[in-house]
Amino acid sequence: MLSGAAAAVALVVGAPSAAFAGSIFLTGHDPDFHASLGGNLTGARNINTTAIGFVMDSGFNPFVASAPKFLFVESTIAPPPGHTVGKNGIIASGYTEGTNFDAADASTLNLALSSLGVAGGYSAIVVASDFGGILTQDELNILNARSADIIAFLNNGGGLYAMAESDSGAGLTPNGGFFHYLPFIVTSAQLNQSEIGNTVTAFGASLGLTNNDVNGNASHNIFAGTGGMNVVDVDAQGNILSLAVRAQITQGGVVPEPGSLALLAVGLAGLGFARRRALV
């Protein structure tokens, strides 16, 4: 027979839980570029499919059933030298425009963001890199200005996947604000480096990524801290390259899921009860 504490914990673990919050995957890699151009096409494509699969997992994202597309955010300018159309890498990763996703640039982005979580709209946002994709300051400014809307969307179960932001290459985002649509993200620092000696963490491996996926191309930013998120992979010096989490968020940071808090509270209460019984 289970003790009072163990029974209480088992009851919570066994209880089904509704989708509570969205999924976020951020990376300093630019697999939108390398999925169509680069030394490790397969690895870049695997990063894309893993990240998009994570943020659009219907077991956690309640919008997927009625809004099976994601919104891909990128400029439509001619790619400067060293850049390419990131949308091509998304297509090379197995996604079809018009069926799996729609693309929006600064001229259409505000309207598209109004369709987040709406039936027939979008269940996730995918943001191109600013190098080697062609995310520009115009799109980034709109995303940052709509931060409250994006956070509300995430806290209702939506998803977000964003690739390297650092103003590298042609300098398409000179005014910064990198990942500031998620204000709790710790500084994203520009660091252009070849992908040699990168390592996937146990958490990253649990998502399906391998060391082969995160080596062989290039990356363009690192994160100075986790902001409460899980580290997916690190570079040869131990710098954080990618982060992911499923949790509710606020302007100030990641909030543990209520199920986890409830489990902890019930477990502690059960242990207290068991201890009181032992003292009687």
The 8 nearest C-alpha neighbors of each residue, nearest first, counted from 0:
[[1, 2, 6, 3, 5, 4, 9, 7],
 [2, 0, 6, 5, 3, 4, 7, 9],
 [3, 1, 5, 4, 6, 0, 273, 7],
 [2, 4, 6, 5, 269, 7, 273, 1],
 [269, 3, 5, 270, 7, 2, 6, 266],
 [6, 4, 8, 2, 7, 3, 1, 9],
 [7, 5, 9, 3, 1, 8, 4, 2],
 [6, 8, 10, 4, 5, 9, 3, 265],
 [7, 9, 5, 11, 10, 6, 266, 12],
 [10, 8, 6, 12, 11, 7, 13, 5],
 [9, 11, 7, 13, 8, 12, 6, 14],
 [10, 12, 14, 8, 9, 13, 262, 7],
 [13, 11, 9, 14, 10, 8, 262, 15],
 [12, 14, 10, 11, 9, 15, 8, 16],
 [13, 15, 11, 12, 10, 16, 9, 258],
 [16, 14, 13, 17, 12, 11, 258, 18],
 [17, 15, 14, 18, 258, 19, 13, 12],
 [16, 18, 19, 15, 59, 61, 58, 20],
 [19, 17, 59, 20, 156, 61, 60, 16],
 [20, 18, 156, 17, 155, 154, 21, 247],
 [21, 19, 156, 154, 247, 246, 155, 153],
 [20, 22, 156, 153, 157, 158, 154, 245],
 [21, 23, 245, 158, 54, 244, 159, 157],
 [24, 22, 159, 243, 244, 158, 160, 54],
 [23, 25, 243, 160, 242, 50, 159, 161],
 [26, 24, 161, 242, 241, 160, 162, 243],
 [27, 25, 241, 162, 28, 163, 240, 242],
 [26, 28, 163, 220, 240, 219, 218, 221],
 [29, 27, 218, 26, 163, 30, 219, 162],
 [28, 30, 31, 163, 162, 32, 128, 218],
 [31, 29, 43, 33, 32, 34, 28, 47],
 [30, 32, 88, 85, 29, 34, 33, 89],
 [33, 31, 30, 131, 85, 34, 88, 29],
 [34, 32, 36, 30, 37, 35, 43, 31],
 [33, 35, 88, 40, 43, 44, 30, 32],
 [34, 36, 88, 33, 32, 91, 40, 87],
 [37, 35, 33, 34, 32, 40, 38, 88],
 [38, 36, 33, 39, 40, 216, 35, 34],
 [37, 39, 216, 215, 40, 36, 33, 41],
 [38, 40, 215, 42, 41, 37, 216, 43],
 [39, 41, 34, 43, 42, 33, 37, 44],
 [42, 40, 44, 39, 43, 45, 34, 212],
 [212, 41, 43, 45, 39, 44, 40, 46],
 [44, 42, 30, 34, 46, 40, 45, 41],
 [43, 45, 92, 34, 47, 41, 46, 42],
 [44, 46, 42, 48, 47, 43, 49, 41],
 [45, 47, 43, 49, 44, 48, 50, 42],
 [48, 46, 44, 50, 45, 49, 51, 43],
 [47, 49, 45, 51, 50, 46, 52, 44],
 [50, 48, 52, 46, 47, 51, 45, 53],
 [51, 49, 53, 47, 52, 48, 46, 24],
 [52, 50, 48, 54, 53, 49, 55, 47],
 [51, 53, 49, 55, 50, 54, 56, 48],
 [54, 52, 50, 51, 56, 55, 49, 22],
 [53, 55, 158, 22, 51, 52, 56, 159],
 [56, 54, 52, 53, 51, 57, 60, 158],
 [55, 57, 58, 53, 52, 59, 60, 54],
 [58, 56, 60, 59, 63, 55, 61, 64],
 [57, 59, 56, 60, 61, 18, 55, 17],
 [58, 60, 18, 57, 56, 61, 156, 21],
 [59, 61, 57, 156, 62, 157, 56, 55],
 [62, 60, 63, 156, 57, 59, 18, 64],
 [63, 61, 122, 60, 66, 64, 116, 65],
 [62, 64, 67, 66, 122, 65, 61, 57],
 [65, 63, 62, 66, 67, 61, 57, 118],
 [64, 66, 118, 63, 62, 119, 67, 117],
 [67, 65, 119, 63, 121, 120, 118, 122],
 [68, 66, 63, 64, 65, 122, 121, 69],
 [69, 67, 100, 99, 121, 66, 122, 70],
 [68, 70, 123, 100, 121, 124, 122, 71],
 [69, 71, 124, 101, 100, 102, 125, 121],
 [70, 72, 102, 125, 126, 101, 124, 103],
 [73, 71, 126, 103, 102, 127, 104, 125],
 [74, 72, 134, 104, 127, 133, 103, 71],
 [75, 73, 104, 134, 76, 133, 135, 105],
 [74, 76, 104, 77, 73, 133, 84, 78],
 [77, 75, 74, 78, 133, 79, 84, 135],
 [76, 78, 79, 75, 84, 83, 133, 74],
 [77, 79, 83, 82, 76, 84, 133, 80],
 [80, 78, 82, 81, 77, 169, 83, 133],
 [81, 79, 82, 78, 169, 83, 168, 131],
 [80, 82, 79, 131, 168, 83, 169, 130],
 [83, 81, 131, 78, 80, 79, 132, 130],
 [84, 82, 78, 132, 85, 131, 32, 133],
 [83, 85, 86, 132, 87, 133, 78, 82],
 [86, 84, 132, 31, 87, 88, 32, 83],
 [85, 87, 89, 88, 84, 90, 31, 71],
 [88, 86, 90, 85, 89, 84, 91, 35],
 [89, 87, 31, 34, 91, 35, 85, 90],
 [90, 88, 86, 92, 87, 91, 31, 94],
 [89, 91, 94, 87, 92, 88, 93, 95],
 [92, 90, 88, 93, 89, 87, 35, 34],
 [93, 91, 44, 89, 90, 94, 88, 34],
 [92, 94, 90, 91, 95, 89, 48, 44],
 [95, 93, 90, 99, 92, 89, 96, 91],
 [96, 94, 99, 98, 90, 97, 100, 93],
 [97, 95, 100, 98, 101, 99, 94, 90],
 [96, 98, 101, 100, 99, 95, 68, 102],
 [97, 99, 95, 96, 100, 68, 101, 94],
 [100, 98, 68, 95, 94, 96, 97, 69],
 [101, 99, 69, 68, 96, 97, 70, 98],
 [100, 102, 70, 97, 96, 71, 69, 103],
 [101, 103, 71, 72, 70, 100, 104, 73],
 [104, 102, 72, 108, 107, 71, 73, 101],
 [103, 105, 74, 73, 106, 108, 107, 72],
 [106, 104, 138, 108, 107, 137, 74, 103],
 [105, 107, 104, 108, 103, 109, 138, 110],
 [108, 106, 103, 105, 104, 110, 109, 111],
 [107, 109, 111, 105, 103, 110, 104, 106],
 [110, 108, 112, 111, 107, 113, 141, 105],
 [109, 111, 113, 108, 112, 107, 114, 106],
 [110, 112, 108, 113, 114, 109, 107, 103],
 [113, 111, 109, 114, 110, 115, 108, 149],
 [112, 114, 110, 111, 115, 109, 117, 148],
 [115, 113, 120, 112, 117, 111, 121, 116],
 [116, 114, 121, 117, 112, 113, 120, 122],
 [115, 117, 122, 121, 62, 114, 120, 118],
 [116, 118, 120, 114, 115, 119, 121, 66],
 [119, 117, 65, 66, 120, 116, 62, 121],
 [118, 120, 66, 65, 117, 121, 67, 114],
 [121, 119, 114, 117, 66, 118, 115, 116],
 [122, 120, 115, 69, 66, 68, 123, 116],
 [121, 123, 62, 63, 116, 157, 66, 69],
 [124, 122, 158, 69, 159, 157, 121, 70],
 [123, 125, 159, 70, 69, 71, 160, 158],
 [126, 124, 160, 71, 161, 159, 70, 72],
 [127, 125, 161, 72, 71, 162, 160, 124],
 [128, 126, 73, 134, 162, 132, 72, 85],
 [127, 129, 163, 162, 132, 130, 134, 29],
 [128, 130, 134, 133, 132, 164, 131, 171],
 [131, 129, 132, 128, 168, 167, 82, 133],
 [130, 132, 82, 32, 83, 129, 128, 29],
 [133, 131, 85, 128, 130, 129, 83, 82],
 [132, 134, 129, 74, 73, 135, 84, 78],
 [133, 135, 129, 73, 74, 127, 128, 132],
 [136, 134, 171, 172, 137, 138, 133, 74],
 [135, 137, 172, 139, 138, 140, 171, 174],
 [136, 138, 140, 135, 139, 105, 141, 172],
 [137, 139, 105, 141, 140, 136, 135, 104],
 [138, 140, 136, 142, 141, 137, 143, 135],
 [141, 139, 143, 137, 138, 142, 136, 144],
 [140, 142, 144, 138, 143, 139, 145, 137],
 [141, 143, 139, 145, 144, 140, 180, 146],
 [144, 142, 180, 146, 140, 145, 141, 179],
 [143, 145, 141, 142, 146, 140, 180, 147],
 [144, 146, 142, 148, 143, 147, 141, 149],
 [145, 147, 180, 149, 143, 148, 144, 150],
 [148, 146, 150, 149, 145, 151, 180, 144],
 [149, 147, 151, 145, 146, 150, 152, 112],
 [148, 150, 152, 146, 151, 147, 153, 145],
 [149, 151, 153, 147, 152, 148, 146, 154],
 [152, 150, 154, 148, 153, 149, 147, 155],
 [153, 151, 149, 155, 150, 157, 154, 148],
 [154, 152, 157, 21, 150, 156, 155, 151],
 [155, 153, 20, 151, 247, 156, 152, 21],
 [154, 156, 152, 153, 20, 157, 151, 19],
 [155, 157, 21, 20, 60, 153, 154, 61],
 [158, 156, 153, 21, 152, 122, 123, 60],
 [157, 159, 123, 54, 22, 21, 23, 153],
 [158, 160, 124, 23, 123, 125, 54, 24],
 [161, 159, 125, 24, 25, 23, 124, 126],
 [162, 160, 126, 25, 125, 127, 26, 24],
 [161, 163, 128, 26, 29, 127, 27, 25],
 [164, 162, 27, 128, 28, 29, 26, 219],
 [165, 163, 129, 177, 128, 166, 162, 220],
 [164, 166, 189, 167, 220, 163, 188, 177],
 [167, 165, 170, 172, 171, 173, 164, 129],
 [168, 166, 170, 165, 130, 169, 189, 219],
 [167, 169, 170, 130, 81, 166, 131, 82],
 [168, 170, 171, 167, 79, 80, 166, 81],
 [171, 169, 166, 167, 168, 172, 173, 129],
 [170, 172, 135, 166, 169, 173, 136, 129],
 [171, 173, 136, 166, 135, 170, 174, 175],
 [174, 172, 175, 170, 166, 171, 136, 165],
 [175, 173, 172, 176, 136, 166, 171, 140],
 [176, 174, 177, 173, 172, 166, 165, 136],
 [175, 177, 179, 178, 174, 143, 139, 140],
 [176, 178, 179, 175, 164, 187, 165, 139],
 [177, 179, 180, 181, 176, 184, 164, 182],
 [180, 178, 181, 182, 176, 177, 143, 184],
 [179, 181, 143, 146, 178, 142, 182, 145],
 [180, 182, 179, 183, 178, 184, 146, 250],
 [183, 181, 179, 184, 250, 180, 251, 178],
 [182, 184, 252, 251, 181, 226, 250, 185],
 [185, 183, 226, 182, 181, 186, 178, 179],
 [184, 186, 224, 223, 226, 183, 222, 187],
 [187, 185, 223, 222, 188, 184, 224, 177],
 [186, 188, 222, 221, 220, 223, 185, 177],
 [189, 187, 220, 221, 186, 190, 222, 165],
 [190, 188, 220, 165, 219, 191, 221, 187],
 [191, 189, 220, 219, 192, 188, 221, 218],
 [192, 190, 219, 218, 189, 220, 193, 217],
 [193, 191, 218, 217, 190, 194, 219, 195],
 [192, 194, 217, 195, 216, 218, 191, 215],
 [193, 195, 214, 217, 215, 216, 197, 192],
 [194, 196, 214, 197, 193, 215, 235, 234],
 [197, 195, 235, 234, 198, 194, 214, 210],
 [198, 196, 234, 235, 195, 233, 214, 194],
 [197, 199, 210, 233, 232, 234, 200, 196],
 [198, 200, 232, 203, 210, 231, 209, 204],
 [201, 199, 203, 202, 232, 231, 204, 198],
 [200, 202, 204, 203, 205, 199, 231, 206],
 [201, 203, 205, 200, 204, 231, 206, 230],
 [204, 202, 231, 200, 206, 205, 201, 199],
 [203, 205, 208, 201, 207, 206, 202, 209],
 [206, 204, 202, 203, 207, 201, 208, 200],
 [205, 207, 203, 204, 208, 202, 49, 53],
 [208, 206, 204, 205, 209, 203, 49, 45],
 [207, 209, 204, 203, 206, 212, 199, 210],
 [210, 208, 211, 212, 204, 199, 207, 213],
 [209, 211, 212, 198, 213, 199, 214, 197],
 [210, 212, 209, 214, 213, 42, 215, 208],
 [42, 211, 213, 210, 209, 214, 208, 43],
 [214, 212, 210, 211, 197, 42, 194, 215],
 [215, 213, 194, 211, 195, 212, 216, 197],
 [214, 216, 194, 39, 38, 195, 217, 213],
 [215, 217, 194, 38, 214, 39, 37, 193],
 [218, 216, 193, 194, 192, 28, 219, 215],
 [219, 217, 28, 27, 192, 191, 29, 220],
 [220, 218, 191, 190, 27, 189, 163, 28],
 [221, 219, 27, 189, 190, 188, 163, 165],
 [220, 222, 240, 188, 239, 187, 27, 238],
 [221, 223, 187, 239, 224, 186, 188, 185],
 [224, 222, 186, 185, 187, 221, 239, 225],
 [225, 223, 185, 222, 226, 186, 239, 184],
 [224, 226, 228, 227, 185, 229, 230, 242],
 [227, 225, 184, 228, 185, 224, 183, 252],
 [226, 228, 225, 253, 252, 229, 254, 244],
 [227, 229, 225, 244, 226, 243, 242, 230],
 [228, 230, 243, 242, 244, 231, 225, 227],
 [231, 229, 242, 232, 241, 228, 243, 239],
 [230, 232, 203, 241, 242, 200, 202, 199],
 [233, 231, 199, 200, 198, 241, 240, 230],
 [234, 232, 239, 240, 237, 238, 198, 197],
 [233, 235, 197, 237, 238, 236, 196, 198],
 [234, 236, 196, 197, 237, 233, 195, 198],
 [237, 235, 234, 238, 233, 197, 196, 239],
 [236, 238, 234, 233, 235, 239, 197, 198],
 [239, 237, 233, 234, 236, 221, 240, 222],
 [238, 240, 233, 222, 221, 241, 232, 237],
 [241, 239, 221, 233, 27, 232, 26, 238],
 [242, 240, 26, 231, 232, 25, 239, 230],
 [243, 241, 230, 25, 231, 229, 24, 228],
 [244, 242, 24, 229, 23, 228, 25, 231],
 [245, 243, 228, 23, 229, 22, 246, 24],
 [244, 246, 22, 21, 23, 20, 247, 243],
 [247, 245, 20, 256, 255, 244, 254, 248],
 [246, 248, 20, 254, 154, 253, 256, 255],
 [247, 249, 253, 254, 252, 246, 154, 250],
 [250, 248, 251, 252, 253, 247, 150, 254],
 [249, 251, 182, 252, 183, 248, 181, 150],
 [252, 250, 249, 183, 182, 253, 248, 226],
 [253, 251, 183, 249, 248, 250, 226, 254],
 [252, 254, 248, 227, 247, 246, 249, 255],
 [253, 255, 247, 248, 246, 256, 252, 249],
 [256, 254, 246, 257, 253, 259, 247, 260],
 [255, 257, 259, 258, 246, 254, 247, 260],
 [258, 256, 260, 259, 261, 255, 19, 262],
 [259, 257, 261, 256, 260, 262, 16, 11],
 [260, 258, 262, 256, 257, 261, 263, 255],
 [261, 259, 257, 263, 262, 258, 264, 256],
 [260, 262, 264, 258, 263, 259, 257, 265],
 [263, 261, 259, 265, 260, 264, 266, 258],
 [262, 264, 266, 260, 261, 265, 267, 259],
 [265, 263, 261, 267, 266, 262, 268, 260],
 [266, 264, 268, 262, 267, 263, 261, 269],
 [265, 267, 269, 263, 268, 264, 8, 4],
 [268, 266, 270, 264, 269, 265, 263, 271],
 [267, 269, 265, 271, 266, 270, 264, 272],
 [4, 270, 268, 272, 266, 271, 267, 3],
 [269, 271, 273, 4, 267, 272, 268, 274],
 [270, 272, 268, 274, 269, 273, 267, 275],
 [273, 271, 269, 275, 270, 274, 268, 276],
 [272, 274, 270, 276, 271, 275, 269, 3],
 [273, 275, 277, 271, 276, 272, 270, 278],
 [276, 274, 272, 278, 277, 273, 271, 279],
 [277, 275, 273, 279, 274, 278, 272, 271],
 [276, 278, 274, 275, 279, 273, 272, 271],
 [279, 277, 275, 276, 274, 273, 272, 271],
 [278, 276, 277, 275, 274, 273, 272, 271]]
